[in-house]
């Protein structure tokens, strides 16, 4: 299961990377690439019944799956296979968490960029460790899907018949030019 999830996510990222709508000169310039995976250590698991009285929701710890490490390894292999240098970047998880919490305010959601502080920290840390470009991989929420952000498992039932368990995922991937502090590519998976 772990390898399957890692493979699906990393293939989606690698396929997205090969479709970067950049001119050839910019593609050649991209090198010394780091990866920031912002995937939580737990996933939502939800059972949706016929009525709200039948609904159940919880979170399951997936830290032992090593999902982040598997995806980073796939990204590293993918970058090396196309002749790009990969830079291993160590991020402080507590600083990431604090940056996300600081950005998640009503004011920032209304008029600002909820990810500004997070982006500044990630770009600064990556630059200090020798990266020129940084892939930032985040779970996101869509108003078109009732499930919690990122990925998880859910099962729907209708009128007493149980449905099948399904997995879902929604991620945002951006390639940042660290020196210019700008995104050169972004996509949703």
Residue pairs with C-beta under 8 A, 6 or more apart in sequence:
1 65
2 65
2 66
2 67
2 70
3 70
5 65
5 67
5 151
5 167
6 67
6 70
6 71
6 74
7 74
8 169
9 67
9 71
9 169
9 171
9 189
10 70
10 71
10 74
10 75
10 78
11 74
12 171
12 189
13 71
13 74
13 75
13 78
13 135
13 137
13 173
13 189
14 74
14 75
14 78
16 173
16 187
16 189
17 78
17 135
17 175
17 185
19 187
20 27
20 175
20 184
20 185
21 185
22 30
22 184
22 185
26 184
30 84
30 132
30 133
30 175
30 184
31 84
31 85
31 132
31 133
32 85
32 87
32 130
32 131
32 132
32 133
33 79
33 84
33 85
33 86
33 87
33 131
33 132
33 133
33 134
33 135
33 175
34 86
34 87
34 88
34 89
34 126
34 129
34 131
34 133
34 134
34 135
35 71
35 72
35 75
35 76
35 86
35 89
35 134
35 135
35 137
36 89
36 91
36 122
36 126
36 134
36 135
36 136
36 137
37 68
37 71
37 72
37 137
38 96
38 100
38 136
38 137
38 138
38 139
39 67
39 68
39 71
39 137
39 139
39 150
40 139
40 150
41 61
41 62
41 63
42 59
42 60
42 61
42 62
42 63
43 59
43 60
43 62
43 150
43 151
43 152
43 153
44 57
44 58
44 59
44 147
44 148
44 150
44 152
44 153
44 154
45 57
45 58
45 59
45 60
45 152
45 153
45 154
46 55
46 56
46 57
46 58
46 147
46 148
46 152
46 153
46 154
46 155
47 54
47 55
47 56
47 57
47 154
47 155
47 157
48 54
48 55
48 154
48 155
48 156
48 157
49 55
49 56
49 157
50 157
50 158
50 159
50 160
54 157
71 137
72 88
75 86
75 135
76 86
76 88
79 85
79 86
80 86
87 126
87 129
87 130
87 131
88 129
89 125
89 126
89 129
89 131
89 134
90 125
90 129
91 121
91 122
91 125
92 125
95 121
95 125
96 118
96 121
96 122
99 117
99 118
99 120
99 121
100 118
102 117
103 113
103 114
103 115
103 116
103 117
103 118
104 114
105 114
108 114
108 116
113 119
119 136
119 176
122 134
122 136
122 176
123 134
123 176
123 178
123 181
126 134
126 178
127 178
127 179
131 178
132 177
132 178
132 179
133 175
133 176
133 177
133 178
133 184
134 175
134 176
134 178
135 173
135 174
135 175
135 176
136 173
136 174
136 176
137 171
137 172
137 173
138 171
138 172
138 173
139 149
139 150
139 151
139 169
139 170
139 171
139 172
140 149
140 150
140 170
140 171
140 172
140 188
141 148
141 149
141 150
141 170
142 170
145 168
145 170
147 154
147 168
149 170
150 169
150 170
150 171
151 167
151 168
151 169
151 170
151 171
152 167
152 168
153 165
153 166
153 167
153 168
154 165
154 166
154 168
155 162
155 163
155 164
155 165
155 166
156 163
157 163
169 189
170 188
170 189
171 188
171 189
172 186
172 187
172 188
172 189
173 186
173 187
173 188
173 189
174 183
174 185
174 186
175 183
175 184
175 185
175 186
176 182
176 183
176 184
177 183
177 184
